Amino acid sequence: MPHPPVLRHRRTVAAAGGALALAALGLGVPAHAASYGTPTITLSAGYLSGAVGATADPVVTVTVAQSGADATALGVAASASSKTSVAATGDVTVTGTGATRQLRVAAHARGYTDLTIKVTGLGGKTATKSLHFAASAAVQNAADTRYLTGSSDASAAVDAGGGYVVVADDETNTLRLYDSSVSGAPVRTWDVASKLGVSKEIDIEGAARVGNTIYWTGSLGNNKDGEYKADRNTVFTTTVTGSGAATQLTVGGSYKKLRDDLVAWDKANGNRYGFAAGTADGEVPKQIDGFNIEGLEFAPGSTTTAYLGFRAPLAPPKGGGKALIVPVTNFDKVAGSGAKAVIGTPIELDLGGLSIRDIRKNSADQYLIVAGSWAADDNSDPYALYSWDGVASHAPVKRLDLPTSDPGGWEAVVDVPDLNTPGARAQLITDAGSADLYGDGTEAKDLDHDEWKKSRATWFTVNG
């Protein structure tokens, strides 16, 4: 006999109530039928740079979670690429098994692609994030090359110990600490502008370390439009505490009249090097008779006399001219406490018609000089690496010609190994600010995302 409608309704309500009671006790229902939440995924950076054929490219940290599930049960992989010729989903490698994974991308071609990174959780639930990837072209010496990201205009570098290096940028007033053994972002940064009372770029071009003090110099020249900008006429110090990844910097003293002192000295000596003309209003600094400093290092055995290495002028200012070094015999007090500069006897070095782009020495007073053109070209003119003993009357010796077919001009030497050791290697860094890294016509310094900006650091054998 059919049950009355009222009775059927009462039985349905009772059954539903019983099911809820059993569910509350975890009994009588399929296990985990509705206990998993939607997974979450976060990326340590939404933008990433790589290079074709690179070693130790930058990585992105992927963090995943899902309520009701252990993170080890979650899968992470690339599920789509907007331009597979640059990097396809199979070129994305994810390592690790817990809540934190490491993601790398192997680039196939120069350009850009948007990668979709997907986490797959239990219960078939998923979530995605986009990773915007930019790949630069393959370079020579790829296995010995690392990329320092976050800036493309590296201009000076100082060893911080343990494989770490402090790098200056001539487009900003920020100093950056990198692990030079891998590609990637700085582990620490210091913006020195406020401490130095500057609002525009110092155009930091040279650095030298004595003990726990790093000395820094701006280019001291006019800007690219031939205009005098006072902040570029700055030298300063930072004090180092700690080493390696624990390095800390504190801004010390500064001086903003070194250019004036150099011009006055040259005038008093018959305008031998044309400093007054090279610094005149409207004069572009990167000319054969211009005024532009790019190297800084201390004289042999000295903690007070520093060598200023000039990119311009050549001496004399014509093809085949010599590279100019002007010693400042009290540089420790100039930069440290604002004393007026005392100028020593200038040194002219035969670098094959090239000028000084950086100069660095080791504790044994063995010097390496990066020689390049006075011109503003990116990398079309020759570069070479010379060794020297720091003695004015002794000639430098060419160690090798540096490659020029890849983006960026060679700007800095990190440190100098024992040059008497067979197979000794030195790491050099480029300024790639004017380079079109990704083939879209954009100069690296103008890229929208700092993660895509980068300078190239390469080890070279200097005693093979």
ZAMARGU-4260 file (C-alpha; in steps of 0.2 Angstrom, whole numbers, plus 5000, padded with zeros to 4 digits):
<rodrens>
0) 5000/5000/5000 | 5008/5017/4995 | 5014/5028/5010 | 5004/5044/5012 | 5014/5060/5006
5) 5016/5066/5024 | 5024/5050/5030 | 5036/5050/5015 | 5042/5067/5020 | 5045/5063/5038
10) 5056/5048/5033 | 5066/5059/5021 | 5069/5072/5035 | 5074/5058/5047 | 5086/5050/5034
15) 5094/5067/5031 | 5096/5070/5049 | 5104/5054/5052 | 5116/5057/5037 | 5122/5073/5045
20) 5124/5065/5062 | 5135/5051/5054 | 5145/5064/5044 | 5149/5074/5060 | 5156/5058/5067
25) 5166/5054/5051 | 5155/5038/5049 | 5145/5031/5035 | 5150/5043/5021 | 5163/5042/5008
30) 5181/5047/5015 | 5186/5065/5011 | 5171/5067/4999 | 5171/5086/5002 | 5186/5089/5014
35) 5199/5097/5002 | 5199/5115/4999 | 5205/5124/4983 | 5224/5123/4982 | 5234/5139/4983
40) 5250/5144/4973 | 5262/5159/4975 | 5278/5163/4966 | 5292/5172/4974 | 5293/5183/4958
45) 5281/5185/4943 | 5294/5189/4931 | 5310/5179/4927 | 5325/5181/4915 | 5335/5167/4907
50) 5347/5165/4893 | 5349/5152/4879 | 5362/5139/4884 | 5364/5147/4901 | 5371/5138/4917
55) 5363/5141/4934 | 5349/5152/4928 | 5339/5162/4941 | 5325/5152/4950 | 5308/5156/4956
60) 5302/5149/4973 | 5284/5141/4971 | 5274/5139/4987 | 5259/5128/4987 | 5246/5122/5000
65) 5229/5114/5001 | 5218/5113/5016 | 5215/5095/5021 | 5230/5089/5011 | 5248/5086/5014
70) 5259/5098/5003 | 5269/5083/4997 | 5253/5076/4989 | 5252/5092/4977 | 5259/5092/4960
75) 5267/5107/4952 | 5270/5109/4933 | 5269/5121/4919 | 5253/5119/4909 | 5254/5132/4895
80) 5266/5143/4886 | 5261/5158/4876 | 5276/5156/4864 | 5283/5139/4864 | 5298/5143/4853
85) 5305/5153/4868 | 5301/5140/4881 | 5288/5126/4881 | 5280/5118/4896 | 5293/5104/4895
90) 5307/5117/4897 | 5300/5121/4915 | 5308/5110/4929 | 5301/5110/4946 | 5311/5102/4960
95) 5306/5099/4978 | 5292/5089/4986 | 5285/5100/5000 | 5276/5116/5002 | 5291/5125/4994
100) 5297/5120/4977 | 5311/5128/4965 | 5306/5132/4947 | 5319/5134/4933 | 5316/5138/4914
105) 5327/5132/4900 | 5326/5145/4886 | 5326/5139/4868 | 5326/5156/4859 | 5327/5175/4862
110) 5311/5183/4867 | 5296/5183/4879 | 5283/5170/4884 | 5270/5169/4898 | 5270/5152/4907
115) 5255/5145/4916 | 5261/5137/4932 | 5248/5125/4939 | 5246/5116/4956 | 5235/5100/4956
120) 5229/5095/4973 | 5218/5081/4980 | 5201/5079/4974 | 5206/5085/4956 | 5206/5103/4962
125) 5219/5115/4954 | 5225/5133/4954 | 5237/5143/4943 | 5248/5158/4942 | 5257/5166/4927
130) 5276/5168/4926 | 5282/5181/4913 | 5298/5174/4906 | 5311/5184/4896 | 5325/5175/4887
135) 5341/5183/4880 | 5352/5175/4867 | 5366/5163/4869 | 5383/5170/4873 | 5401/5165/4872
140) 5409/5157/4888 | 5391/5152/4893 | 5397/5139/4905 | 5407/5152/4914 | 5394/5165/4914
145) 5381/5171/4927 | 5368/5184/4926 | 5366/5197/4940 | 5348/5203/4939 | 5339/5218/4946
150) 5350/5230/4936 | 5358/5231/4919 | 5370/5244/4922 | 5384/5237/4933 | 5399/5249/4934
155) 5410/5244/4948 | 5412/5229/4959 | 5421/5224/4975 | 5424/5207/4983 | 5414/5204/4999
160) 5421/5187/5003 | 5414/5169/5001 | 5410/5171/4983 | 5399/5187/4986 | 5402/5204/4978
165) 5395/5221/4980 | 5390/5229/4963 | 5387/5247/4959 | 5375/5253/4946 | 5379/5269/4936
170) 5360/5273/4933 | 5355/5273/4951 | 5363/5276/4968 | 5360/5258/4974 | 5373/5245/4979
175) 5369/5227/4978 | 5376/5211/4986 | 5376/5196/4974 | 5381/5178/4976 | 5393/5178/4961
180) 5392/5159/4959 | 5374/5159/4953 | 5363/5169/4942 | 5349/5179/4951 | 5343/5194/4961
185) 5354/5203/4974 | 5352/5196/4992 | 5354/5213/4999 | 5353/5231/4993 | 5358/5248/5000
190) 5352/5265/4993 | 5365/5277/4998 | 5357/5293/4991 | 5348/5300/5006 | 5364/5297/5017
195) 5374/5306/5004 | 5362/5320/5002 | 5360/5318/4983 | 5344/5317/4973 | 5351/5313/4956
200) 5363/5299/4950 | 5381/5299/4956 | 5385/5289/4941 | 5396/5277/4951 | 5410/5271/4940
205) 5424/5265/4952 | 5428/5257/4968 | 5442/5251/4979 | 5443/5242/4996 | 5456/5244/5009
210) 5452/5234/5025 | 5434/5237/5030 | 5432/5253/5020 | 5426/5253/5002 | 5430/5269/4992
215) 5418/5274/4978 | 5419/5287/4965 | 5407/5295/4952 | 5412/5298/4935 | 5415/5317/4939
220) 5410/5321/4921 | 5396/5330/4913 | 5381/5320/4909 | 5377/5313/4891 | 5370/5330/4886
225) 5385/5339/4891 | 5377/5346/4907 | 5385/5348/4924 | 5376/5339/4937 | 5383/5341/4955
230) 5379/5324/4961 | 5391/5316/4949 | 5405/5325/4957 | 5404/5314/4972 | 5416/5302/4980
235) 5412/5293/4996 | 5415/5278/5008 | 5406/5264/5015 | 5411/5253/5030 | 5409/5235/5029
240) 5404/5223/5043 | 5402/5205/5041 | 5407/5195/5025 | 5399/5185/5011 | 5380/5183/5013
245) 5380/5193/5030 | 5389/5208/5022 | 5382/5225/5028 | 5387/5242/5022 | 5386/5259/5031
250) 5389/5275/5022 | 5404/5285/5029 | 5412/5301/5023 | 5410/5310/5006 | 5417/5324/4996
255) 5410/5334/4981 | 5424/5344/4975 | 5436/5332/4967 | 5432/5337/4950 | 5436/5355/4954
260) 5452/5350/4962 | 5458/5340/4947 | 5453/5354/4935 | 5463/5367/4946 | 5478/5356/4946
265) 5478/5354/4927 | 5476/5372/4924 | 5491/5375/4936 | 5501/5363/4925 | 5498/5371/4909
270) 5481/5362/4904 | 5491/5347/4900 | 5476/5336/4899 | 5463/5348/4895 | 5452/5345/4910
275) 5444/5363/4910 | 5439/5361/4891 | 5433/5343/4894 | 5422/5349/4909 | 5415/5364/4900
280) 5397/5367/4898 | 5391/5357/4883 | 5405/5345/4882 | 5400/5327/4882 | 5411/5316/4893
285) 5414/5301/4882 | 5425/5309/4869 | 5443/5306/4866 | 5446/5323/4874 | 5432/5322/4886
290) 5433/5320/4905 | 5427/5304/4913 | 5434/5293/4927 | 5430/5274/4927 | 5444/5266/4937
295) 5449/5267/4956 | 5462/5258/4965 | 5476/5261/4977 | 5494/5262/4973 | 5506/5248/4977
300) 5508/5246/4996 | 5498/5261/5000 | 5482/5264/5009 | 5482/5283/5006 | 5487/5286/4988
305) 5473/5281/4975 | 5474/5279/4956 | 5460/5288/4946 | 5459/5279/4930 | 5452/5289/4916
310) 5441/5283/4902 | 5443/5300/4894 | 5454/5309/4889 | 5468/5299/4880 | 5485/5307/4882
315) 5487/5315/4869 | 5469/5315/4864 | 5471/5306/4847 | 5471/5288/4840 | 5485/5278/4848
320) 5485/5290/4864 | 5489/5283/4881 | 5478/5279/4895 | 5479/5291/4909 | 5480/5288/4928
325) 5480/5303/4940 | 5486/5298/4958 | 5477/5307/4973 | 5490/5305/4987 | 5477/5308/5001
330) 5462/5300/4994 | 5458/5291/5011 | 5455/5309/5018 | 5447/5316/5003 | 5433/5303/5002
335) 5433/5299/5021 | 5433/5317/5028 | 5431/5329/5014 | 5449/5335/5013 | 5455/5344/4997
340) 5464/5333/4985 | 5483/5332/4984 | 5487/5327/4966 | 5503/5317/4962 | 5513/5314/4946
345) 5501/5307/4932 | 5505/5291/4924 | 5502/5287/4906 | 5500/5268/4900 | 5501/5261/4883
350) 5485/5250/4882 | 5485/5249/4863 | 5475/5265/4861 | 5462/5260/4873 | 5458/5269/4889
355) 5454/5262/4907 | 5437/5255/4911 | 5442/5247/4927 | 5458/5244/4938 | 5459/5231/4952
360) 5474/5224/4962 | 5476/5210/4974 | 5486/5210/4991 | 5502/5206/4981 | 5500/5222/4971
365) 5496/5213/4955 | 5484/5223/4945 | 5472/5219/4931 | 5466/5233/4920 | 5450/5232/4909
370) 5454/5242/4893 | 5441/5248/4882 | 5436/5263/4870 | 5433/5280/4876 | 5418/5280/4865
375) 5400/5277/4871 | 5398/5262/4861 | 5390/5247/4869 | 5402/5233/4863 | 5407/5237/4845
380) 5424/5243/4850 | 5438/5231/4856 | 5441/5227/4874 | 5457/5219/4882 | 5463/5214/4899
385) 5480/5219/4904 | 5491/5215/4919 | 5502/5228/4928 | 5513/5230/4943 | 5507/5247/4948
390) 5524/5255/4945 | 5523/5271/4934 | 5539/5267/4924 | 5533/5249/4920 | 5523/5244/4905
395) 5507/5234/4907 | 5506/5217/4898 | 5491/5212/4888 | 5483/5195/4895 | 5469/5193/4883
400) 5457/5201/4871 | 5439/5201/4878 | 5424/5195/4867 | 5414/5209/4860 | 5400/5200/4850
405) 5388/5198/4865 | 5378/5212/4873 | 5386/5224/4885 | 5403/5232/4888 | 5416/5226/4900
410) 5416/5237/4915 | 5422/5229/4931 | 5434/5216/4939 | 5428/5208/4954 | 5445/5203/4961
415) 5462/5198/4955 | 5469/5180/4958 | 5488/5176/4960 | 5493/5180/4942 | 5508/5168/4944
420) 5496/5153/4946 | 5493/5143/4930 | 5475/5143/4926 | 5471/5158/4937 | 5454/5165/4933
425) 5446/5182/4936 | 5427/5187/4935 | 5423/5202/4924 | 5406/5211/4924 | 5397/5220/4909
430) 5387/5235/4909 | 5372/5230/4898 | 5361/5245/4900 | 5361/5250/4882 | 5359/5232/4875
435) 5343/5225/4867 | 5343/5209/4877 | 5327/5202/4871 | 5325/5207/4853 | 5311/5220/4855
440) 5321/5235/4853 | 5320/5240/4871 | 5337/5245/4880 | 5339/5235/4895 | 5339/5250/4907
445) 5322/5254/4900 | 5314/5238/4903 | 5298/5238/4914 | 5303/5225/4926 | 5319/5224/4936
450) 5319/5205/4936 | 5322/5207/4917 | 5337/5219/4919 | 5353/5210/4921 | 5372/5212/4919
455) 5383/5197/4913 | 5397/5191/4924 | 5410/5179/4916 | 5426/5170/4922 | 5441/5171/4911
460) 5457/5162/4913 | 5471/5175/4914 | 5486/5164/4916 | 5483/5150/4904
</rodrens>
